[in-house]
């Protein structure tokens, strides 16, 4: 489960941000996780409480926004939200599309004390 190591990285990054902002602890953390990121939100939620023990994020609430797949099709010249893990244009089935959203794995918000 690589989500455990990702959770450790998130905690380290949040702790660095907290230190730069001069806060005491992180009360809540929001992550954007794209559907193509390869990260399981459920697995991350599962291991997060263990990873934050003894850190400045102890008792931190984790919120996850799952970002859907958004592609641009040069053939149709349109952006479309795509269901499923295989990015094809839903209108013309073009495979040469540009992924505009869906690969994110970012801290987007922190509530600090």
Backbone bond lengths (Angstrom), bond angles and torsions (degrees), N, CA, C in turn:
res aa  C-N    CA-C-N  psi(-1)  N-CA   C-N-CA  omega(-1)  CA-C   N-CA-C  phi
1 X - - - 1.461 - - 1.528 107.39 -
2 X 1.321 117.08 104.96 1.465 120.04 179.72 1.524 112.26 -77.56
3 X 1.317 117.89 -8.90 1.459 121.00 178.21 1.527 111.78 -63.60
4 X 1.338 117.39 -28.77 1.456 119.85 177.97 1.531 109.68 -63.38
5 X 1.325 117.64 -47.63 1.470 120.12 179.48 1.521 110.79 -67.36
6 X 1.332 117.90 -32.77 1.468 120.37 175.50 1.530 110.58 -66.38
7 X 1.323 116.56 -39.63 1.472 120.30 177.75 1.529 110.14 -63.11
8 X 1.318 117.28 -40.31 1.466 120.91 177.09 1.524 110.02 -60.95
9 X 1.340 116.94 -43.74 1.470 121.47 179.01 1.524 111.43 -63.08
10 X 1.326 117.10 -40.74 1.468 121.58 178.82 1.528 110.01 -63.45
11 X 1.320 116.75 -43.79 1.466 120.90 179.50 1.526 110.03 -62.68
12 X 1.325 117.75 -43.09 1.468 121.09 178.40 1.529 111.42 -62.77
13 X 1.334 116.38 -43.78 1.464 120.11 179.26 1.528 111.25 -64.99
14 X 1.329 116.65 -43.40 1.465 120.49 178.92 1.525 110.71 -63.55
15 X 1.327 117.46 -39.24 1.471 121.22 178.01 1.529 110.65 -63.92
16 X 1.332 117.36 -39.34 1.470 121.03 176.85 1.525 111.27 -63.60
17 X 1.322 116.22 -43.93 1.468 120.83 178.54 1.526 110.00 -62.83
18 X 1.335 116.56 -44.07 1.459 121.95 179.24 1.531 110.97 -58.57
19 X 1.316 116.05 -44.51 1.464 121.02 -179.71 1.535 110.72 -62.23
20 X 1.341 116.61 -43.75 1.465 121.18 179.56 1.530 111.78 -63.58
21 X 1.341 115.70 -32.62 1.465 120.51 -178.03 1.529 111.73 -87.13
22 X 1.318 117.61 -8.59 1.460 120.90 178.36 1.517 113.91 76.36
23 X 1.323 117.57 23.97 1.459 120.86 179.26 1.514 112.76 -87.04
24 X 1.338 115.69 170.32 1.466 121.23 -179.54 1.522 112.47 -95.97
25 X 1.334 115.40 -44.72 1.462 118.54 179.20 1.521 110.15 -154.76
26 X 1.325 114.90 161.13 1.459 122.08 178.98 1.524 107.69 -95.88
27 X 1.329 115.98 123.36 1.462 121.29 -179.44 1.525 112.64 -91.49
28 X 1.328 115.70 -34.30 1.464 120.80 -179.91 1.521 108.87 -150.30
29 X 1.311 114.93 148.42 1.452 122.25 -177.53 1.520 108.34 -137.36
30 X 1.330 116.54 133.42 1.454 121.02 177.67 1.515 109.52 -116.31
31 X 1.328 115.60 130.71 1.460 122.39 177.44 1.510 110.14 -117.07
32 X 1.329 116.48 140.89 1.459 122.12 167.12 1.521 106.57 -98.54
33 X 1.333 115.78 125.22 1.456 120.84 179.62 1.522 108.05 -125.84
34 X 1.321 115.91 115.19 1.463 121.61 179.76 1.511 111.78 -75.34
35 X 1.314 115.26 150.83 1.462 121.55 -177.61 1.537 111.68 -64.36
36 X 1.337 117.14 -25.78 1.466 120.98 178.03 1.528 112.99 -96.68
37 X 1.318 118.24 8.53 1.463 121.00 -176.33 1.527 112.84 -72.31
38 X 1.320 116.96 -19.39 1.456 120.20 -176.42 1.515 113.27 82.88
39 X 1.328 116.50 9.50 1.462 121.73 -178.40 1.529 109.07 -106.55
40 X 1.312 115.62 131.25 1.458 121.14 176.39 1.527 108.77 -88.65
41 X 1.345 118.04 112.47 1.462 119.58 177.96 1.529 112.73 -56.90
42 X 1.323 116.62 -37.55 1.467 120.75 -179.26 1.525 111.04 -65.45
43 X 1.325 117.62 -43.53 1.464 120.98 179.46 1.526 110.61 -66.68
44 X 1.326 116.93 -38.25 1.459 120.78 178.12 1.527 110.56 -64.71
45 X 1.338 116.87 -44.03 1.471 121.13 176.89 1.526 110.59 -60.49
46 X 1.323 116.31 -37.66 1.458 121.44 -177.55 1.533 112.13 -65.81
47 X 1.341 117.52 -44.47 1.467 119.74 -175.07 1.530 113.31 -88.87
48 X 1.320 118.70 -15.84 1.462 122.24 -176.31 1.531 113.41 -55.78
49 X 1.345 119.92 -46.77 1.470 119.90 -178.93 1.540 112.91 -58.34
50 X 1.310 116.83 -34.57 1.467 120.36 179.37 1.534 111.10 -71.33
51 X 1.322 116.14 -40.08 1.466 121.51 -176.90 1.530 112.08 -68.15
52 X 1.332 117.82 -32.88 1.464 120.29 -175.22 1.531 114.16 -83.99
53 X 1.323 117.21 -8.25 1.475 120.14 179.32 1.526 110.44 -57.63
54 X 1.332 115.68 129.52 1.451 121.37 177.39 1.522 115.08 76.20
55 X 1.328 117.32 11.07 1.468 120.85 179.31 1.528 109.55 -113.70
56 X 1.326 115.46 176.88 1.470 120.62 176.48 1.528 111.90 -71.27
57 X 1.325 117.36 -1.44 1.465 121.85 176.30 1.531 112.15 -104.80
58 X 1.330 117.15 5.34 1.464 119.56 -179.65 1.534 109.12 -55.67
59 X 1.305 116.56 131.92 1.473 125.03 -175.83 1.534 113.64 73.16
60 X 1.304 117.50 10.58 1.467 122.07 178.09 1.538 109.65 -69.53
61 X 1.322 115.55 138.41 1.465 121.04 175.05 1.532 108.12 -88.82
62 X 1.318 116.73 131.50 1.457 122.10 179.35 1.524 109.49 -103.68
63 X 1.327 115.56 123.82 1.466 121.88 175.77 1.525 107.27 -114.21
64 X 1.313 115.86 135.48 1.460 120.53 -179.13 1.521 109.46 -123.01
65 X 1.329 115.12 126.36 1.466 122.10 171.41 1.517 107.14 -101.58
66 X 1.329 116.57 115.82 1.459 119.04 177.80 1.531 108.28 -85.73
67 X 1.327 115.31 122.04 1.460 121.95 -175.54 1.529 109.22 -93.61
68 X 1.349 116.88 122.58 1.457 119.93 179.82 1.533 111.32 -72.95
69 X 1.304 115.00 167.92 1.458 121.93 179.91 1.524 109.61 -81.07
70 X 1.336 116.18 123.01 1.461 122.79 176.66 1.515 107.30 -120.91
71 X 1.336 116.47 124.55 1.466 120.94 -177.94 1.528 110.65 -123.15
72 X 1.325 114.39 156.63 1.464 121.14 173.09 1.518 107.26 -114.34
73 X 1.325 116.12 129.40 1.455 121.97 178.50 1.532 108.85 -105.30
74 X 1.339 117.92 117.18 1.454 119.86 178.83 1.535 112.25 -67.99
75 X 1.316 116.67 -26.70 1.473 121.31 178.74 1.534 110.08 -67.13
76 X 1.327 116.76 -49.78 1.471 121.73 -179.37 1.533 111.78 -85.82
77 X 1.323 116.10 -18.74 1.460 123.53 -175.20 1.536 111.18 57.14
78 X 1.340 114.21 47.15 1.466 120.80 -179.42 1.516 110.34 -141.48
79 X 1.334 114.04 151.53 1.459 121.04 169.27 1.516 107.46 -93.17
80 X 1.323 115.38 137.56 1.468 120.40 179.33 1.517 109.78 -140.66
81 X 1.320 115.84 143.28 1.456 120.74 171.55 1.521 106.93 -82.76
82 X 1.323 115.73 134.75 1.458 121.58 -174.72 1.515 109.51 -116.06
83 X 1.310 116.94 135.68 1.459 122.75 174.73 1.518 108.03 -92.66
84 X 1.298 116.15 144.28 1.455 120.32 177.06 1.507 112.88 92.21
85 X 1.319 115.52 165.23 1.465 120.57 -174.08 1.531 114.64 -84.25
86 X 1.329 118.76 -5.30 1.464 120.74 -177.10 1.519 109.60 -105.42
87 X 1.331 116.67 105.65 1.468 119.72 -175.39 1.525 113.32 -74.19
88 X 1.320 115.02 101.19 1.458 123.96 172.05 1.521 107.62 -126.45
89 X 1.321 116.90 152.25 1.455 119.04 174.46 1.525 108.33 -65.04
90 X 1.329 118.16 125.83 1.461 120.09 -178.88 1.525 112.90 -70.21
91 X 1.317 117.77 -17.23 1.470 120.68 -179.65 1.522 112.06 -87.58
92 X 1.355 116.51 -51.58 1.476 119.23 -172.49 1.525 113.12 -114.67
93 X 1.340 117.28 -1.50 1.467 123.89 -179.34 1.530 113.87 65.71
94 X 1.326 116.62 19.40 1.466 121.77 176.80 1.526 109.60 -61.20
95 X 1.346 116.56 136.97 1.459 120.41 179.43 1.526 112.15 -94.41
96 X 1.298 117.66 -20.71 1.469 121.49 179.97 1.520 108.88 -88.47
97 X 1.317 113.87 78.20 1.461 120.92 -178.52 1.523 108.77 -117.94
98 X 1.326 115.26 163.49 1.458 121.19 178.20 1.523 108.49 -107.89
99 X 1.331 115.62 123.76 1.464 120.28 177.31 1.527 107.92 -78.12
100 X 1.323 116.40 118.68 1.466 121.46 -179.09 1.530 112.42 -97.98
101 X 1.322 117.21 -32.15 1.466 122.80 177.15 1.518 108.15 -146.74
102 X 1.334 114.46 152.02 1.456 119.21 176.05 1.514 114.01 128.23
103 X 1.345 117.28 -6.08 1.465 120.80 178.68 1.532 112.41 -107.90
104 X 1.323 117.32 5.31 1.463 122.23 -173.83 1.522 113.08 -64.45
105 X 1.317 114.05 147.38 1.463 122.61 166.65 1.520 104.98 -153.47
106 X 1.338 116.26 86.32 1.451 122.26 -171.11 1.522 112.36 -137.59
107 X 1.336 114.73 147.36 1.459 120.12 166.30 1.524 105.84 -77.81
108 X 1.327 117.21 123.18 1.458 119.87 -178.49 1.530 113.53 -110.10
109 X 1.339 116.32 -17.20 1.453 119.47 -179.36 1.520 110.13 -158.92
110 X 1.327 115.31 143.39 1.468 120.66 174.93 1.515 108.45 -137.16
111 X 1.331 114.98 132.55 1.460 120.49 172.29 1.523 105.73 -102.04
112 X 1.347 115.93 120.73 1.457 119.70 -175.42 1.524 111.80 -120.26
113 X 1.312 114.47 159.74 1.476 120.62 176.43 1.515 107.93 -107.84
